[in-house]
Amino acid sequence: MLRLASSWFATSAINQCRRRWGFIIHAAVSSELWQDKSGQPLILAAQKLLADADFPQVIQEFLGLAPLEKIQYCAYYIHKASNNSPWSDGRVVLVGDAAHGMPPFMAQGVNQGLEDGAMIVSLIKNLAQSAYLENISRISEAFEQYEQHRRPLVTLVQDAVLAKTILWSPQKREDYNHSIYGRGVE
């Protein structure tokens, strides 16, 4: 899946003060929208996006206050990395982005890599304490356990990062937060 997305930021002086305000919106948009140098199509697209997600009217109107000449935007690609390959083979195990690429939003890439590392360290410690560091079968089982435990959560995070809409509904946000922060870590 490959989508073109855009991010834009606007600043303005308000009431003759030198205060800055701004917003950043990440959204899939057509190339016609971001190539229009006036910025108006981007504002309209953002307002529609917020309206479709049931954001309050005042937030939608806030976007309309952006001085069009101050809008900065850039295009980038969003894609979902393949997540079907095994993460280990015998004594070799992949962690972090090597096992499961994470889009660079919501600050989850490093978090997931650290969780992978913590679990692998724990599993290797258990193998060492049981004197199984030379037992390829036990090592393979431990690394398969790591993948079985981590893959569902990583997939949930990847989907949330790419969809972003999962966090817009209060119930979905609560479910996501419970899945991420309400789990026990052994």
N, C-alpha and C positions, 0 to 999 in steps of 0.2 A: 504494500500500500504506500503510495507516494502522494502527498498533498502539498501544494504550495501554500504557505502561510505567510502572514505578515505581522509585524509588530510595529506599533507606532507610539510615540510619546509627544506630548504637547506641554509647553510652558507658557505662562502669560503673566503680565503685571496686572494686578487686581486693585481697583480703586487708587490708582497712582502710587501704590506702595510697590516696593521691589520684592514682593513675595512671589515665590514660584509654586506652582501647583502642576500636577501632571497626572497622567495615567498611562499605563502600558496595557495593550490588548493584544493577545495572541489569538489569531483566528485564521481559519482556512479561507482564503479569498481568491478570486480569479485574478489573473494577471492584468486585466483591464482596470480593475479597481486600484491596484497599487501603482499602475503606470500613469494614471490620471494625476497630474501634478497639483491640481487644485486642492486635493485632500477631502473634498466634500463627499465623494462616493465612499471613502473609508469611514467617515463619521456616520453616514446613513447606514452602512453595513453594520457598524458596531452597535448603533442604536437598535437595529432590528435583532441582532444577536442577543442583546440584553433584554429586549421585549419578549423574545421567544423563550428566554430562560426565566421569565417572571421577575426580573429585577425591578425595584421600585421606579416609578416614573421620574422621580427627582434625579436618580442616577443616569437615566437615559438622557435627560435634559442637560445634565452636567457636561456630557460629551459635546453637545451643541455649542457650549461656551468656548471651546477650543478655537483660538485664532488659527485659521487654516494655513496661514503663511508660516506658522511655528511648528507645524506637524512634521515630525521626522519619522520615516518608516523604512523598513528594510525587509526584504524577502528572505526566507530560509525554508528548508525542506523538513518536513516531519515524516518519519517513516517508522514502521514497527519492525524491529529486528527479528529475524527468524529465531524461534524459541523451541525448535523441535529436536535439535541434536542433543545427544547425551552429554552431561557435564563431566563425566569421568571415564577413564579406561584404565583398569588395573591400578597402578600406583600414581597415575597422573590425574589431577583434578583441576577444573577451571573454576575461578571465582570472579565475582564482580562482572564488569562488562565483557570479559572473555567468555563467561558462561551465558550471560543474559544482558544484552545491550539495553541501556536505560536512557530514554530521551532526557535532555538536559533541563527539564522543568520540574518544579516542585521540590528541588533539592534532594532527589531520591537516589541518584547514582552512587554517590559516596556512601549514603546510609545503607543501601543494599549490599554494597561491597564489604562494608565493615561487618554487617550481620553474617555474610558468607564466611568471612575470615574468622569471626568468633566461633561459629559453629565448627568449621574445619579444625581449628585449634583444639576445641573441646573433644572432637572425635579422635584426633591424633593423640591427645593426652590419654584418653581411654584405651586406645590401642597400645600405647607404651606401657601403661600400668598393668595391662593384661598380658604383656609380653607377646603381642601380635604384630609388631612392626615389620617382621619378616614374612608374615603370612599374607600372601597376595589375595587370597580368598576373603579374609577378614577385612583387609584394607578396602577391597572392592565393595563389600557389603556396607562398610561405614560410609564410603563416598556415595553409594546409591541411597543410603538413608538421608544424607545431606540433601541430595537432589529431591527426593520425595517430600522432605520437609519444607524446603525453600521454594521450589518451583511454583506451587499454588499462590503463595504470597507475592512472589516476584511478578507473576502474571497479573494479579490484581493491581499491583502498583503500576505496571506498564500500561494496563488498560485505563486506569484512572488518569495517568499523566497524559496519555494521548487524547482521551475523550474530554477531559476537564469538566464536562457537564455532570459527571458523577458527584462533584462537590457542590453543585448549585442547588440541589434539592436538600432540604434539611434532613429528611429521612435517609437519603443516600449518603450524605455527609456523615451522619451518625453511624451508619452501618460500616462505612469505610474506616472511620476513626476507630471503631471497636475492633475491626479486623487488624488494623495496624498497631494500635496502642493498647488494646485490651487483651492481647495474647500473652500467655506465659512463655518465658524464655528459659529453657532448660540449660 
